[in-house]
């Protein structure tokens, strides 16, 4: 009689699998809660403790870790010596192992600390699965309830072939690797947050109160965050991903592509729910990520936020009393570049907003929710993808960037902005209105590709310069974008994602009408740049923090 060992945390499909095996003449071996569930379903079950002759110990910590179990799983059916030794010990072969693991990731997601999470680390389960997968030539190894029905069907056809057994074994090894990676990630020390100037400290350093030159770039970077100490990042980084879907192609048609979800991820793009439209492409997903980044600073704002993104960088960001007004303001920044763009908003997409968006060619709209009439208003645009994203839009954890032969790892950018560290460095302080525009521009600037310059007024971008090799060219591009639409820049605010290395960028901004500038500071020419601002009567604020986005 063939024998199956069933021990599962997730009992989805368990009764059907067990009943199917029993009807085919299999003996069922099980443990604890799984055995109780099978008996409740009217099935005969042999307790593992009866098979091993050893009771469970330590509240179930030790139950399947016994030679009677693992010898039964690991015995090579084609090896007569293995089978003789098994018989001599009175052990019985186990021909199928169906196991899934303690819900470690779910416990962590619910807020478990290290000590509590350790109680959800499965030991016997992964060991059983790996034993079965190692010996997949003779043992069926099942970790996914979705495979139960196929396994029963294969038994009716004479048993699974080598390819099918190997595919199930590969799924087991991938699953246990992801499980171990989640544990390692949770146990590893967390990265230390970057330092910022203490209250009262000038972003230009201790010499800022007199006429001495500003701090060096090296000193500025050291103050922003010292080199990561040993132990912040693990010596070995284990990251597991599960395929969500194949994509039509990558950035170009000759590049095959797929989308993978990070194991244990609690939000982000894997949670997207597509309501209508064509399948998502590789480039769509990149742009959706950029759009969500762009609106993330305002997820808790009383105002609605809207970002329109092309090629992962915004061509318009705005706040409004409602989504429709925020969208119109964002679109007005650069309607030409917005053609074929990706739109993200922080509130439910209203019917009024949908009707405004229906007048333009867009690839994707992503929102926390959609009014039913809004979906109806966009239904005629069959190619337009409507995506609902639940939960937080703020990225957490590690940011990985693939390079040739390796991967670069950093903590995800903080899209929360502490204004208590800001310092006015010019003779004139910004007015209340200018300060509001600076705060908006600084947050918007963090999602624009470097070199980044953002011009803003009245809680909306009016010109964006991005991806330029020089900061002065980025300034000129932002001004050019505004002038193309005959926007009067007098009284506007400017944000720069990194310091101005020379005064020319300030001169160009002031000549265009900018009256307030916000930037990190930290250049060896800070005094020269500040002097230029003072000459033009421009208020300048140093944040002490760089927001480069490469």
C-alpha positions as CSV (number, residue, x, y, z in Angstrom):
1,X,0.0,0.0,0.0
2,X,1.5,3.4,-1.0
3,X,1.8,5.9,1.8
4,X,1.4,9.7,1.9
5,X,2.5,12.1,4.6
6,X,0.3,15.2,4.9
7,X,1.2,18.0,7.2
8,X,0.0,21.5,6.2
9,X,-0.5,24.9,7.7
10,X,-2.7,26.0,4.8
11,X,-5.4,23.4,4.6
12,X,-6.7,24.6,1.2
13,X,-7.7,21.5,-0.8
14,X,-6.4,19.1,1.9
15,X,-9.6,17.1,2.3
16,X,-10.0,16.6,-1.4
17,X,-6.4,15.4,-1.8
18,X,-6.6,13.1,1.2
19,X,-9.9,11.6,0.1
20,X,-8.6,11.2,-3.4
21,X,-5.6,9.3,-2.1
22,X,-7.6,7.2,0.3
23,X,-10.0,6.2,-2.6
24,X,-7.0,5.1,-4.6
25,X,-5.8,2.8,-1.8
26,X,-3.2,5.0,-0.1
27,X,-2.5,5.1,3.6
28,X,-2.5,8.6,5.2
29,X,0.1,9.6,7.7
30,X,-0.2,13.0,9.4
31,X,0.5,15.2,12.4
32,X,-1.4,17.4,14.9
33,X,-3.9,19.8,13.4
34,X,-3.7,18.2,10.0
35,X,-4.6,14.8,11.4
36,X,-7.5,16.3,13.3
37,X,-8.8,18.0,10.2
38,X,-8.6,14.8,8.2
39,X,-10.5,12.8,10.9
40,X,-13.1,15.5,11.0
41,X,-13.5,14.9,7.3
42,X,-14.2,11.2,8.0
43,X,-10.8,9.9,6.9
44,X,-8.6,7.3,8.6
45,X,-5.2,8.6,9.6
46,X,-2.1,7.2,11.1
47,X,-0.4,9.6,13.5
48,X,3.3,10.2,12.9
49,X,3.9,9.5,16.6
50,X,2.5,6.0,16.0
51,X,4.8,5.5,13.0
52,X,7.9,6.6,14.8
53,X,7.1,5.2,18.2
54,X,8.0,8.6,19.6
55,X,5.6,11.2,20.9
56,X,5.7,14.8,19.7
57,X,7.9,17.0,22.0
58,X,8.2,20.6,23.1
59,X,4.7,21.7,22.0
60,X,5.2,20.2,18.5
61,X,8.6,21.5,17.8
62,X,9.8,18.0,17.3
63,X,7.5,15.5,15.6
64,X,8.6,14.5,12.1
65,X,12.4,14.8,12.7
66,X,12.9,11.0,13.1
67,X,14.6,8.3,11.0
68,X,11.4,6.4,10.5
69,X,10.0,9.4,8.6
70,X,13.1,10.6,6.7
71,X,14.4,7.1,5.9
72,X,11.0,6.4,4.4
73,X,11.2,9.5,2.3
74,X,14.9,9.3,1.3
75,X,15.2,5.6,0.5
76,X,16.2,5.2,-3.2
77,X,13.7,2.9,-4.8
78,X,16.2,1.7,-7.3
79,X,18.8,0.9,-4.6
80,X,18.2,-2.6,-3.1
81,X,20.5,-1.9,-0.1
82,X,18.4,1.1,0.9
83,X,15.2,-0.9,0.8
84,X,16.8,-3.8,2.7
85,X,18.0,-1.4,5.4
86,X,14.6,0.2,5.6
87,X,12.9,-3.2,6.1
88,X,15.4,-4.3,8.7
89,X,14.6,-1.2,10.8
90,X,10.9,-1.8,10.4
91,X,10.4,1.4,8.5
92,X,7.9,1.9,5.6
93,X,8.5,3.9,2.4
94,X,6.7,7.2,2.0
95,X,5.7,7.8,-1.6
96,X,4.1,11.3,-1.4
97,X,4.8,14.3,0.8
98,X,2.3,17.2,0.9
99,X,3.6,19.9,3.2
100,X,3.3,23.7,3.5
101,X,5.0,25.8,6.1
102,X,4.2,27.8,9.2
103,X,3.0,31.3,8.2
104,X,6.3,33.1,9.0
105,X,5.8,35.9,6.5
106,X,2.2,36.5,7.7
107,X,3.4,36.8,11.3
108,X,6.0,39.4,10.3
109,X,3.5,41.3,8.2
110,X,1.2,41.4,11.3
111,X,4.1,43.1,13.2
112,X,5.9,40.2,15.0
113,X,9.2,41.0,16.4
114,X,12.2,38.6,16.1
115,X,11.4,36.5,19.2
116,X,7.8,36.0,18.2
117,X,8.6,35.4,14.6
118,X,11.1,32.7,15.5
119,X,8.1,30.7,16.8
120,X,6.7,30.7,13.3
121,X,9.9,29.4,11.7
122,X,9.2,25.9,10.4
123,X,11.9,23.3,10.9
124,X,10.3,19.9,10.1
125,X,8.3,21.2,7.2
126,X,11.2,22.4,5.0
127,X,13.2,19.3,6.0
128,X,10.5,17.0,4.8
129,X,10.0,19.0,1.6
130,X,13.7,19.0,0.8
131,X,14.0,15.3,1.5
132,X,11.0,14.5,-0.8
133,X,12.3,16.9,-3.5
134,X,15.8,15.4,-3.3
135,X,14.3,12.0,-3.9
136,X,11.7,13.1,-6.4
137,X,12.5,10.2,-8.7
138,X,10.6,8.0,-6.1
139,X,8.6,10.5,-4.1
140,X,6.0,13.0,-5.1
141,X,6.8,16.3,-3.5
142,X,3.9,18.8,-3.2
143,X,4.1,22.3,-1.7
144,X,1.4,24.1,-3.6
145,X,-2.3,23.2,-3.1
146,X,-2.9,24.1,-6.8
147,X,-1.0,20.9,-7.7
148,X,-3.1,18.5,-5.7
149,X,-5.7,17.8,-8.4
150,X,-3.0,17.3,-11.1
151,X,-1.2,14.9,-8.8
152,X,-4.4,12.8,-8.4
153,X,-4.9,12.8,-12.1
154,X,-1.3,11.7,-12.7
155,X,-1.8,8.8,-10.4
156,X,-4.8,7.7,-12.5
157,X,-2.6,7.8,-15.5
158,X,0.1,5.5,-14.1
159,X,2.0,8.1,-12.1
160,X,3.7,11.3,-12.9
161,X,6.6,11.1,-15.3
162,X,10.1,12.4,-14.6
163,X,9.5,15.9,-16.0
164,X,6.4,16.4,-13.8
165,X,8.2,15.1,-10.7
166,X,11.1,17.4,-11.4
167,X,8.9,20.4,-11.9
168,X,7.2,19.8,-8.5
169,X,10.6,19.3,-6.9
170,X,11.9,22.6,-8.4
171,X,8.8,24.4,-7.0
172,X,9.7,22.9,-3.5
173,X,13.3,24.1,-3.6
174,X,12.2,27.6,-4.8
175,X,9.6,27.8,-2.1
176,X,11.9,26.8,0.8
177,X,14.6,29.1,-0.6
178,X,12.1,32.0,-0.5
179,X,11.0,31.0,3.0
180,X,14.6,31.0,4.3
181,X,15.3,34.3,2.5
182,X,12.3,35.9,4.4
183,X,13.7,34.6,7.7
184,X,17.2,35.9,7.0
185,X,15.9,39.3,6.0
186,X,13.8,39.6,9.2
187,X,16.6,38.5,11.5
188,X,19.3,40.6,9.9
189,X,20.1,44.0,11.5
190,X,18.1,46.9,10.1
191,X,19.9,49.7,8.2
192,X,20.7,52.7,10.2
193,X,18.8,55.8,9.1
194,X,20.8,58.6,7.6
195,X,21.9,61.4,9.9
196,X,20.6,64.9,9.6
197,X,21.8,68.2,11.1
198,X,20.9,68.7,14.8
199,X,18.5,71.4,15.7
200,X,20.2,74.7,15.3
201,X,23.0,73.4,13.1
202,X,23.5,75.3,9.9
203,X,23.4,73.2,6.7
204,X,26.6,75.1,5.7
205,X,28.4,73.7,8.8
206,X,29.7,75.5,11.9
207,X,31.4,78.2,9.8
208,X,28.1,79.4,8.3
209,X,27.6,82.1,10.8
210,X,30.7,84.0,9.6
211,X,32.3,84.7,6.3
212,X,34.2,81.4,6.1
213,X,33.6,79.3,3.0
214,X,30.9,76.5,3.2
215,X,31.8,72.9,4.0
216,X,33.4,70.6,1.5
217,X,31.4,68.1,-0.5
218,X,33.1,65.3,1.5
219,X,32.0,66.8,4.8
220,X,28.4,67.3,3.4
221,X,28.1,63.7,2.4
222,X,29.6,62.6,5.7
223,X,27.0,64.6,7.6
224,X,24.1,63.3,5.5
225,X,25.0,59.7,6.4
226,X,28.3,58.1,7.1
227,X,29.5,55.0,5.3
228,X,27.3,52.1,6.3
229,X,28.9,50.3,9.3
230,X,29.6,46.6,9.1
231,X,26.4,44.6,9.8
232,X,23.9,47.1,8.3
233,X,23.7,44.9,5.2
234,X,24.2,41.1,5.4
235,X,27.3,39.5,4.0
236,X,25.0,37.3,1.9
237,X,21.8,38.8,0.5
238,X,19.1,36.3,-0.2
239,X,16.1,37.6,-2.1
240,X,13.4,35.4,-3.6
241,X,10.9,36.4,-6.2
242,X,7.8,34.6,-7.6
243,X,6.7,35.1,-11.1
244,X,3.5,37.0,-11.4
245,X,3.2,37.0,-15.2
246,X,5.0,36.8,-18.5
247,X,5.1,40.1,-20.3
248,X,4.7,40.6,-24.1
249,X,8.3,41.8,-24.2
250,X,10.8,44.0,-22.4
251,X,11.9,47.5,-23.2
252,X,12.2,46.4,-26.8
253,X,10.4,43.7,-28.8
254,X,13.5,41.5,-29.0
255,X,13.8,41.3,-25.2
256,X,11.7,38.6,-23.5
257,X,10.4,39.8,-20.1
258,X,8.4,38.8,-17.0
259,X,7.2,40.4,-13.8
260,X,8.2,38.9,-10.5
261,X,6.9,39.7,-7.0
262,X,9.3,39.8,-4.0
263,X,8.5,37.0,-1.6
264,X,6.8,38.5,1.5
265,X,6.1,41.9,-0.1
266,X,3.1,43.5,1.6
267,X,2.2,46.0,-1.1
268,X,3.4,47.6,-4.3
269,X,2.9,46.6,-7.9
270,X,2.1,42.9,-7.2
271,X,-1.1,44.0,-5.5
272,X,-2.3,45.9,-8.6
273,X,-5.8,45.0,-9.7
274,X,-6.5,45.6,-13.3
275,X,-10.0,46.7,-14.0
276,X,-9.9,47.2,-17.8
277,X,-7.5,47.6,-20.7
278,X,-4.7,45.7,-22.5
279,X,-2.2,43.6,-20.7
280,X,0.5,45.5,-18.8
281,X,3.8,45.8,-20.5
282,X,7.4,46.0,-19.1
283,X,7.5,49.8,-19.7
284,X,4.0,50.3,-18.3
285,X,5.1,48.7,-15.0
286,X,8.2,50.8,-14.8
287,X,6.2,54.0,-15.4
288,X,3.5,53.0,-12.9
289,X,6.2,52.6,-10.3
290,X,7.5,56.1,-11.2
291,X,4.0,57.6,-11.0
292,X,3.3,56.0,-7.6
293,X,6.7,57.3,-6.3
294,X,5.7,60.8,-7.6
295,X,2.5,61.0,-5.6
296,X,3.7,59.1,-2.5
297,X,4.7,62.3,-0.6
298,X,1.0,63.3,-0.5
299,X,-0.7,60.1,0.5
300,X,-1.8,61.6,3.8
301,X,-2.5,65.1,2.5
302,X,-5.9,66.7,2.7
303,X,-5.5,67.6,-0.9
304,X,-5.7,65.2,-3.9
305,X,-2.4,64.6,-5.7
306,X,-1.9,63.7,-9.3
307,X,1.3,62.9,-11.3
308,X,1.6,62.3,-15.0
309,X,4.7,60.3,-15.9
310,X,6.6,59.5,-19.1
311,X,9.7,57.3,-19.2
312,X,9.6,56.9,-15.4
313,X,9.9,60.7,-14.6
314,X,7.1,63.2,-14.1
315,X,6.0,65.7,-16.7
316,X,3.5,67.2,-14.3
317,X,2.6,67.0,-10.6
318,X,-0.1,69.0,-8.9
319,X,-2.3,69.1,-5.8
320,X,-6.0,70.1,-5.9
321,X,-9.2,70.2,-3.9
322,X,-10.3,67.1,-5.9
323,X,-8.8,64.7,-8.4
324,X,-10.2,66.4,-11.4
325,X,-8.6,69.8,-10.6
326,X,-5.3,68.1,-9.6
327,X,-5.2,66.3,-13.0
328,X,-5.9,69.5,-15.0
329,X,-3.1,71.3,-13.2
330,X,-0.7,68.4,-13.7
331,X,-1.6,68.2,-17.4
332,X,-1.1,71.9,-17.8
333,X,2.6,71.6,-16.9
334,X,3.5,69.8,-20.1
335,X,0.5,68.6,-22.1
336,X,2.7,67.6,-25.1
337,X,4.9,65.3,-23.0
338,X,1.8,63.9,-21.3
339,X,0.6,62.3,-24.5
340,X,0.6,58.5,-23.9
341,X,1.4,59.1,-20.2
342,X,0.7,57.2,-17.0
343,X,-1.4,58.9,-14.4
344,X,-1.4,58.2,-10.7
345,X,-3.7,59.8,-8.1
346,X,-4.0,59.5,-4.3
347,X,-7.8,59.5,-4.1
348,X,-10.7,57.7,-5.6
349,X,-11.0,58.5,-9.3
350,X,-14.2,60.5,-9.6
351,X,-16.4,60.7,-12.6
352,X,-15.4,64.3,-13.2
353,X,-11.7,63.3,-13.3
354,X,-12.5,60.3,-15.6
355,X,-14.3,62.6,-18.0
356,X,-11.3,65.0,-18.0
357,X,-8.9,62.2,-18.7
358,X,-11.1,60.7,-21.4
359,X,-10.2,63.7,-23.6
360,X,-6.5,62.7,-23.8
361,X,-4.5,59.7,-24.9
362,X,-3.2,57.9,-21.8
363,X,-1.7,54.5,-21.3
364,X,-2.5,53.8,-17.7
365,X,-4.5,55.3,-14.8
366,X,-3.8,54.0,-11.3
367,X,-5.8,55.0,-8.2
368,X,-6.8,53.6,-4.8
369,X,-10.3,53.2,-6.1
370,X,-12.7,54.1,-8.9
371,X,-16.2,55.4,-8.8
372,X,-18.5,53.1,-10.9
373,X,-19.5,55.9,-13.2
374,X,-15.8,56.8,-13.7
375,X,-15.1,53.3,-15.0
376,X,-18.1,53.6,-17.3
377,X,-16.8,57.0,-18.5
378,X,-13.6,55.4,-19.6
379,X,-15.0,52.0,-20.8
380,X,-14.9,53.1,-24.5
381,X,-11.2,53.4,-24.3
382,X,-10.5,49.7,-24.7
383,X,-6.7,50.0,-24.6
384,X,-6.6,52.2,-21.5
385,X,-5.5,50.3,-18.5
386,X,-7.3,51.1,-15.2
387,X,-5.4,49.8,-12.2
388,X,-6.5,49.8,-8.5
389,X,-3.7,49.7,-5.9
390,X,-4.7,49.0,-2.3
391,X,-2.6,50.0,0.7
392,X,0.3,52.4,1.1
393,X,2.1,53.9,-1.9
394,X,5.3,54.5,0.1
395,X,8.2,52.1,-0.8
396,X,9.9,50.3,2.0
397,X,12.8,48.0,2.5
398,X,15.7,47.6,0.1
399,X,16.1,49.1,-3.4
400,X,18.0,46.8,-5.7
401,X,19.5,47.9,-9.0
402,X,21.0,45.3,-11.3
403,X,24.5,46.0,-12.7
404,X,26.7,43.7,-14.8
405,X,27.9,40.9,-12.6
406,X,26.1,42.0,-9.5
407,X,23.5,44.1,-7.8
408,X,23.6,47.5,-6.0
409,X,21.6,47.7,-2.8
410,X,20.4,50.7,-0.8
411,X,17.5,51.6,1.5
412,X,14.5,52.9,-0.4
413,X,14.4,56.6,-0.6
414,X,12.4,58.2,2.2
415,X,9.5,60.0,0.7
416,X,8.8,61.7,4.0
417,X,10.3,65.2,4.4
418,X,11.3,66.8,7.7
419,X,11.2,70.5,7.3
420,X,12.7,71.1,10.8
421,X,16.2,70.8,9.3
422,X,15.7,73.4,6.7
423,X,17.7,76.6,7.0
424,X,17.3,80.0,5.3
425,X,20.8,81.0,4.0
426,X,20.0,84.2,2.2
427,X,19.4,87.7,3.5
428,X,15.7,87.4,2.5
429,X,13.6,84.7,4.0
430,X,10.8,83.2,1.8
431,X,7.3,84.5,2.3
432,X,4.6,82.1,3.6
433,X,3.4,81.6,0.0
434,X,6.9,81.0,-1.2
435,X,7.5,78.5,1.6
436,X,4.5,76.5,0.6
437,X,5.6,76.4,-3.0
438,X,9.1,75.4,-1.9
439,X,7.7,72.6,0.2
440,X,5.7,71.3,-2.8
441,X,8.6,71.7,-5.2
442,X,11.0,69.8,-3.0
443,X,8.7,66.8,-2.6
444,X,8.0,66.8,-6.4
445,X,11.7,67.1,-7.1
446,X,12.5,63.8,-5.4
447,X,10.7,61.8,-8.1
448,X,12.3,63.5,-11.1
449,X,15.3,62.0,-12.7
450,X,18.6,63.7,-12.0
451,X,19.8,66.3,-12.7
452,X,16.4,67.6,-11.6
453,X,15.0,71.1,-11.5
454,X,11.4,71.7,-10.7
455,X,9.6,75.1,-11.0
456,X,6.4,75.3,-9.0
457,X,3.7,77.8,-8.2
458,X,0.3,77.4,-6.4
459,X,0.9,73.7,-5.5
460,X,1.6,72.6,-9.1
461,X,4.7,72.2,-11.3
462,X,5.0,74.8,-14.1
463,X,8.3,73.6,-15.6
464,X,10.5,70.4,-15.1
465,X,14.0,69.9,-16.3
466,X,15.2,66.3,-15.9
467,X,17.9,63.9,-16.9
468,X,20.4,66.6,-18.0
469,X,24.2,66.2,-17.7
470,X,24.5,69.7,-16.3
471,X,22.4,71.5,-13.7
472,X,22.3,74.8,-15.6
473,X,20.9,72.9,-18.6
474,X,18.3,71.4,-16.4
475,X,17.4,74.9,-15.2
476,X,17.2,76.2,-18.7
477,X,15.0,73.2,-19.8
478,X,12.6,73.8,-17.0
479,X,12.3,77.5,-17.9
480,X,12.0,76.6,-21.6
481,X,9.1,74.2,-20.8
482,X,7.3,76.9,-19.0
483,X,7.9,79.6,-21.7
484,X,6.7,77.2,-24.4
485,X,3.3,77.6,-22.8
486,X,3.7,81.3,-22.1
487,X,3.8,80.8,-18.4
488,X,4.8,83.9,-16.4
489,X,7.4,82.6,-14.0
490,X,7.6,85.7,-11.9
491,X,7.1,84.7,-8.2
492,X,7.7,81.0,-8.8
493,X,9.7,78.6,-6.7
494,X,12.5,76.3,-7.8
495,X,13.7,73.0,-6.3
496,X,17.0,71.4,-7.2
497,X,17.7,67.7,-6.2
498,X,21.4,68.4,-5.5
499,X,23.5,71.5,-4.9
500,X,24.3,74.1,-7.5
501,X,28.0,73.7,-8.4
502,X,28.1,77.2,-9.8
503,X,26.1,80.3,-9.7
504,X,25.0,80.1,-13.3
505,X,21.9,78.0,-12.5
506,X,20.7,80.6,-9.9
507,X,21.3,83.4,-12.4
508,X,19.3,81.7,-15.1
509,X,16.4,81.0,-12.6
510,X,16.4,84.6,-11.3
511,X,16.4,86.0,-14.8
512,X,13.3,83.9,-15.6
513,X,11.4,85.3,-12.6
514,X,12.1,82.7,-9.8
515,X,12.0,84.4,-6.4
516,X,12.7,81.4,-4.1
517,X,15.0,78.4,-4.4
518,X,15.3,75.2,-2.3
519,X,18.3,72.9,-2.6
520,X,20.4,70.6,-0.4
521,X,23.5,72.9,-0.2
522,X,26.9,71.3,0.3
523,X,28.9,72.7,-2.6
524,X,32.4,74.2,-2.1
525,X,30.9,77.2,-3.9
526,X,27.9,77.6,-1.6
527,X,29.0,81.1,-0.6
528,X,29.1,82.1,-4.3
529,X,25.7,80.6,-5.0
530,X,24.2,82.3,-2.0
531,X,25.7,85.6,-3.0
532,X,24.1,85.2,-6.4
533,X,20.7,84.7,-4.8
534,X,21.2,87.7,-2.6
535,X,22.2,89.9,-5.6
536,X,18.8,88.9,-7.3
537,X,16.8,89.2,-4.1
538,X,16.0,85.5,-4.2
539,X,15.2,83.6,-1.0
540,X,17.2,80.4,-0.6
541,X,16.6,77.4,1.7
542,X,19.1,74.6,2.3
543,X,17.5,71.2,3.2
544,X,20.7,69.4,4.2
545,X,19.4,66.4,2.2
546,X,20.0,65.3,-1.4
547,X,17.3,63.6,-3.3
548,X,19.1,62.3,-6.4
549,X,17.2,59.8,-8.5
550,X,19.5,58.1,-11.0
